[in-house]
Amino acid sequence: MDVLERSHLKIIQEVAREGSLTAAGARLNLTQPALSHAIRKIETRLGVKIWRREGRSLVLTQAGTWLLALANRLLPQFELAESRLEQFANGERGTLRIGMECHPCYQWLLKIVSPYLDRWPKVDVDVRQKFQFGGIGALFSNEIDILVTPDPLYKPELNFTPVFDYELVLVVGPGHPLRGQTYVVPEQLAGETLITYPVPSERLDIYTQFLQPAGIAPRQQKQIETTDIMLVMVAHGRGVAALPGWLVEEYAARFDLYPVKLGKNGIMKQIFLGCRETDEEIQYLQNFIEFAASPFLTQSRTQTP
């Protein structure tokens, strides 16, 4: 027996649906003689009779009836598969896997993901947290599609796009003596308990851009993974923290927090979205980057809900 082909199933389905070779041929863009020849060829190749003649009508044999049931099951799946593949090719469907190298950026990401999913109803979003400070390798190994990071490492075959600027500020509670200061200098943090995310100090800007250049270390460092708990501790005078200004503004009313500039000139940062150069033609991925950098979202990020 020769190989059963999709075109065979399509002919069987159309002849059964239309009830005549002429009508079925019209749907298949074949003349009646060409369709008759195709039917004989199918039966020869498969080595089994699919139709029998009853007067002027073609009636399916037992084998033909089974093949028709198979065609009715498989052909819609082929059509769906082709439609999905076309959507993948056009960047209209897929799963956008996002790796995070920025603890407080989860709050920002929520502002992006919700309207993005509305815009792309056939695209799913998967946020991967395990790539904290391992995101470059995850991009190269195709484990993620986009890396959210404040510290891009420029490598061949990767592109990083800045999506918004922010200022890193010191956060203090209502009774803290630094509240109301125009700015702080490193020496003023020497006696403080500094609350940070569980990240090595060499990856924390409060150390690399503020304390270490001045040869200063805080009295104590406490590591807390959850932003809410960190800010509750700050609000209750258990320490100070360095966080993005936009995040402090959002939480200020809830936790009675006060931002203070780090140094006279402040510490300005950017959030970048990194992706592989080979993926830049994927429409839904590129649109996520464009959407994240849009002026409307940049403005709404700084507004207290």
C-alpha positions as CSV (number, residue, x, y, z in Angstrom):
1,M,0.0,0.0,0.0
2,D,1.3,3.5,-0.9
3,V,1.3,6.4,1.5
4,L,-2.0,8.1,2.4
5,E,-1.8,11.8,1.6
6,R,-3.7,14.8,2.9
7,S,-4.9,15.5,-0.7
8,H,-6.5,12.0,-0.7
9,L,-8.5,12.8,2.4
10,K,-9.6,16.2,1.0
11,I,-10.9,14.5,-2.2
12,I,-12.8,11.9,-0.2
13,Q,-14.3,14.6,2.1
14,E,-15.4,16.9,-0.8
15,V,-17.0,14.1,-2.9
16,A,-18.9,12.9,0.1
17,R,-19.9,16.5,1.0
18,E,-21.1,17.6,-2.5
19,G,-22.5,14.3,-3.6
20,S,-21.3,14.7,-7.2
21,L,-18.0,14.8,-9.0
22,T,-18.9,18.0,-10.8
23,A,-19.6,20.0,-7.6
24,A,-16.7,18.4,-5.7
25,G,-14.4,19.2,-8.7
26,A,-15.5,22.8,-8.6
27,R,-14.6,23.1,-4.9
28,L,-11.2,21.4,-5.6
29,N,-10.5,23.4,-8.7
30,L,-10.5,20.2,-10.8
31,T,-12.6,19.3,-13.9
32,Q,-14.9,16.3,-13.6
33,P,-12.6,14.1,-15.8
34,A,-9.5,15.2,-13.7
35,L,-11.3,14.3,-10.5
36,S,-12.4,10.9,-11.9
37,H,-8.8,10.3,-12.8
38,A,-7.6,11.4,-9.3
39,I,-10.1,9.0,-7.7
40,R,-8.9,6.0,-9.7
41,K,-5.3,6.9,-8.9
42,I,-6.1,7.1,-5.1
43,E,-7.7,3.7,-5.1
44,T,-4.8,2.2,-7.1
45,R,-2.2,3.7,-4.8
46,L,-4.0,2.6,-1.7
47,G,-4.9,-0.8,-3.0
48,V,-8.5,-0.6,-1.8
49,K,-11.9,0.4,-3.3
50,I,-13.1,3.6,-1.7
51,W,-16.3,4.1,-3.8
52,R,-18.7,1.9,-5.6
53,R,-21.1,3.0,-8.3
54,E,-24.9,2.8,-7.7
55,G,-26.4,4.1,-10.9
56,R,-25.0,7.6,-11.4
57,S,-24.0,8.0,-7.8
58,L,-20.7,7.2,-6.0
59,V,-21.2,5.5,-2.7
60,L,-18.5,5.0,-0.1
61,T,-17.3,1.5,0.7
62,Q,-16.6,0.4,4.2
63,A,-13.0,1.5,3.7
64,G,-14.2,4.8,2.2
65,T,-16.5,5.4,5.2
66,W,-13.6,4.9,7.6
67,L,-11.4,7.2,5.6
68,L,-14.1,9.9,5.5
69,A,-14.3,9.8,9.3
70,L,-10.5,10.1,9.4
71,A,-10.6,13.0,7.0
72,N,-13.3,14.8,9.2
73,R,-11.0,14.4,12.2
74,L,-7.6,15.3,10.6
75,L,-8.3,18.0,8.1
76,P,-9.6,20.6,10.6
77,Q,-6.4,19.9,12.6
78,F,-4.3,20.5,9.5
79,E,-6.1,23.8,8.9
80,L,-5.7,24.8,12.5
81,A,-2.0,23.9,12.4
82,E,-1.4,25.9,9.2
83,S,-3.3,28.9,10.7
84,R,-1.2,28.7,13.9
85,L,2.0,28.4,12.0
86,E,1.1,31.4,9.9
87,Q,0.4,33.4,13.1
88,F,3.8,32.3,14.5
89,A,5.5,33.3,11.3
90,N,3.7,36.7,11.3
91,G,4.4,37.2,15.0
92,E,0.7,37.1,16.0
93,R,0.8,34.1,18.3
94,G,3.3,32.6,20.8
95,T,4.5,32.7,24.4
96,L,6.7,35.7,25.5
97,R,9.1,34.4,28.1
98,I,10.4,37.3,30.3
99,G,13.4,37.0,32.6
100,M,13.8,39.4,35.5
101,E,17.1,40.9,36.7
102,C,15.3,43.6,38.7
103,H,13.4,42.9,41.9
104,P,11.3,46.0,42.1
105,C,10.5,45.8,38.4
106,Y,7.7,43.3,39.0
107,Q,5.5,46.3,40.0
108,W,6.4,48.0,36.7
109,L,5.9,44.8,34.7
110,L,2.3,44.5,36.0
111,K,1.5,47.9,34.3
112,I,2.8,46.6,31.0
113,V,1.5,43.0,30.9
114,S,-2.2,43.7,31.5
115,P,-2.8,46.1,28.6
116,Y,-0.3,44.1,26.5
117,L,-2.4,40.9,26.9
118,D,-5.5,42.9,25.9
119,R,-3.7,44.0,22.7
120,W,-2.3,40.5,21.9
121,P,-5.1,38.0,22.8
122,K,-3.3,35.1,21.2
123,V,0.0,35.7,23.0
124,D,0.8,34.4,26.5
125,V,3.3,35.8,28.9
126,D,5.5,33.7,31.2
127,V,7.7,35.5,33.8
128,R,10.8,33.6,34.9
129,Q,12.2,34.7,38.2
130,K,15.0,32.1,38.4
131,F,17.2,34.2,36.1
132,Q,18.1,36.8,38.7
133,F,21.5,37.9,37.5
134,G,21.8,35.0,35.0
135,G,19.7,36.5,32.3
136,I,22.3,36.9,29.6
137,G,23.0,33.2,29.6
138,A,19.3,32.5,29.5
139,L,18.9,34.7,26.4
140,F,21.7,33.0,24.6
141,S,20.3,29.5,25.5
142,N,16.8,30.5,24.3
143,E,15.3,29.9,27.8
144,I,13.8,33.4,27.7
145,D,12.9,35.9,25.0
146,I,13.2,39.2,26.8
147,L,15.4,40.2,29.8
148,V,14.4,43.0,32.1
149,T,17.5,44.5,33.6
150,P,18.9,47.9,34.9
151,D,22.4,46.7,34.1
152,P,22.8,45.5,30.4
153,L,25.8,43.6,29.3
154,Y,26.3,44.4,25.7
155,K,27.2,41.2,23.8
156,P,27.2,40.3,20.1
157,E,23.8,39.0,18.9
158,L,22.0,40.8,21.7
159,N,20.2,44.1,21.6
160,F,19.2,46.2,24.7
161,T,16.6,48.9,24.5
162,P,16.2,51.5,27.2
163,V,12.5,51.7,28.1
164,F,12.4,54.2,30.9
165,D,14.5,56.4,33.2
166,Y,14.2,56.5,36.9
167,E,16.1,57.9,40.0
168,L,17.4,55.6,42.7
169,V,16.5,57.2,46.0
170,L,16.9,56.6,49.7
171,V,13.7,55.6,51.5
172,V,13.2,56.5,55.1
173,G,10.3,56.3,57.6
174,P,8.3,59.2,59.1
175,G,10.4,59.5,62.2
176,H,13.8,59.1,60.6
177,P,16.2,62.0,61.1
178,L,17.1,62.1,57.4
179,R,13.5,62.8,56.5
180,G,13.2,66.2,54.8
181,Q,16.8,66.3,53.8
182,T,17.5,67.7,50.3
183,Y,20.0,65.0,49.8
184,V,22.2,62.6,51.8
185,V,26.0,62.0,51.5
186,P,27.6,58.5,52.1
187,E,28.9,59.4,55.5
188,Q,25.3,59.8,56.8
189,L,24.6,56.1,56.1
190,A,27.6,54.8,58.1
191,G,25.4,54.3,61.2
192,E,22.4,53.0,59.4
193,T,20.8,49.6,58.9
194,L,20.5,49.2,55.1
195,I,17.7,47.0,53.9
196,T,18.3,45.4,50.5
197,Y,17.1,42.6,48.3
198,P,19.0,39.3,48.6
199,V,21.6,40.4,46.0
200,P,25.4,40.6,46.2
201,S,26.6,44.1,47.1
202,E,28.5,44.3,43.9
203,R,25.2,44.2,42.0
204,L,23.6,46.9,44.2
205,D,23.9,50.6,43.0
206,I,23.7,51.9,46.5
207,Y,27.0,50.2,47.1
208,T,28.8,50.5,43.8
209,Q,27.7,54.1,42.9
210,F,27.3,55.7,46.4
211,L,28.9,54.0,49.4
212,Q,32.0,52.2,48.1
213,P,33.4,55.1,46.1
214,A,33.4,57.0,49.4
215,G,34.9,54.1,51.4
216,I,31.7,53.9,53.5
217,A,29.8,50.8,54.7
218,P,26.5,50.8,56.6
219,R,26.5,49.7,60.2
220,Q,24.4,46.7,59.2
221,Q,22.8,45.1,56.1
222,K,19.5,43.2,56.2
223,Q,18.3,41.3,53.2
224,I,14.6,41.0,52.5
225,E,13.2,39.5,49.4
226,T,9.7,41.0,49.4
227,T,9.2,44.7,48.6
228,D,6.1,45.1,50.8
229,I,8.0,43.7,53.9
230,M,11.0,45.8,53.1
231,L,8.9,49.0,53.1
232,V,7.0,48.0,56.2
233,M,10.4,47.7,58.0
234,V,11.5,51.1,56.7
235,A,8.2,52.7,57.7
236,H,8.6,51.3,61.2
237,G,12.1,52.6,61.6
238,R,14.0,49.3,61.3
239,G,16.3,50.7,58.6
240,V,16.5,52.5,55.3
241,A,16.5,51.2,51.7
242,A,17.5,52.4,48.2
243,L,14.7,51.9,45.6
244,P,13.4,53.5,42.4
245,G,11.7,56.8,43.0
246,W,8.6,55.7,41.0
247,L,8.2,52.7,43.3
248,V,8.5,54.8,46.4
249,E,5.8,57.2,45.1
250,E,3.4,54.3,44.5
251,Y,3.9,52.9,48.0
252,A,4.3,56.3,49.9
253,A,0.7,56.7,51.0
254,R,0.4,53.1,52.0
255,F,3.5,52.9,54.1
256,D,4.2,56.5,55.1
257,L,7.5,56.6,53.3
258,Y,9.8,59.5,52.3
259,P,12.3,59.6,49.5
260,V,15.6,61.4,49.8
261,K,18.1,62.1,47.0
262,L,21.3,60.1,47.1
263,G,24.0,62.7,46.7
264,K,23.6,66.2,45.4
265,N,23.2,65.0,41.8
266,G,21.2,61.9,42.6
267,I,21.7,58.4,41.0
268,M,19.9,58.1,37.6
269,K,19.2,54.7,36.2
270,Q,17.5,53.1,33.2
271,I,15.5,49.9,32.7
272,F,16.5,48.0,29.6
273,L,14.8,45.2,27.7
274,G,17.2,42.8,26.1
275,C,16.5,40.4,23.3
276,R,18.2,38.3,20.6
277,E,18.9,40.0,17.3
278,T,17.4,37.1,15.5
279,D,14.1,37.6,17.3
280,E,13.7,41.3,16.4
281,E,11.3,40.4,13.5
282,I,8.8,38.7,15.9
283,Q,6.0,41.3,15.9
284,Y,4.6,40.6,19.3
285,L,8.0,40.7,20.9
286,Q,9.0,43.9,19.3
287,N,5.6,45.4,20.1
288,F,6.1,44.6,23.8
289,I,9.4,46.6,23.8
290,E,7.7,49.5,22.0
291,F,4.7,49.3,24.3
292,A,7.0,49.3,27.4
293,A,8.8,52.4,26.1
294,S,5.7,54.3,25.2
295,P,5.4,57.9,26.6
296,F,1.9,57.1,28.0
297,L,3.2,54.3,30.2
298,T,6.3,56.3,31.1
299,Q,3.9,59.0,32.4
300,S,1.5,56.6,34.1
301,R,4.4,54.8,35.9
302,T,5.1,57.9,37.9
303,Q,1.5,58.5,39.0
304,T,0.3,57.2,42.3
305,P,-2.7,54.8,41.8
